[in-house]
Amino acid sequence: MQAEVSSDVVECLLAEAEEAHPLECCGVLLGTDNKIITARPAANVHPEPSRHFEIDPQVLIDAHRSARNGGAQVLGYYHSHPNGLAEPSVTDRAMAAPDGAIWAIIAAGRITFWRSGDAGFEALPYVTRPR
C-alpha cells in the first residue's frame, strides 16, 4: 500500500523544515484514507526543540474536533530531523503508538513516510499528486 501526497503538502513540509532549522518543526497530516491533502503546522512546544518535538496540544484538539465535524481526518503527524536523518529515531520509535498513523520525517531536503504499527515503523511508499 502506498500513500498519495498533495504536492502542496510536500512543498509545505520542506519549506517549514528549512525555516525551523536548526529546530524541529512539527504538525498534523490531514486527509482521507491514504490521501494526505493538507498539513497543519503546529508550534513545537517541547522544552528541547533542537532535539525533540511535541505538537501543540491545541492544534491536535482542533484537528480532531474538525474531523468529527466532517472535516479532513487526522492521518498522522510530521516533524523534521535537523541532524539530516530522514528515518525514525530511537525517541520516535518509543513515542509512536501502534495505531497505523502515518509519520512524515523531513531531513536534508527530503521527506520519508512511515506507518506505525505493532512491529514499529514500516516505510510507506508514496506518490506525489498535483494540487
Beta strands, then each sheet from edge to edge (+ up, - down):
strand 1: 3-6
strand 2: 26-32
strand 3: 35-42
strand 4: 73-80
strand 5: 102-107
strand 6: 110-117
strand 7: 120-123
strand 8: 126-129
sheet 1: 7+ 6- 5+ 4+ 2- 3+ 1+ 8+
end
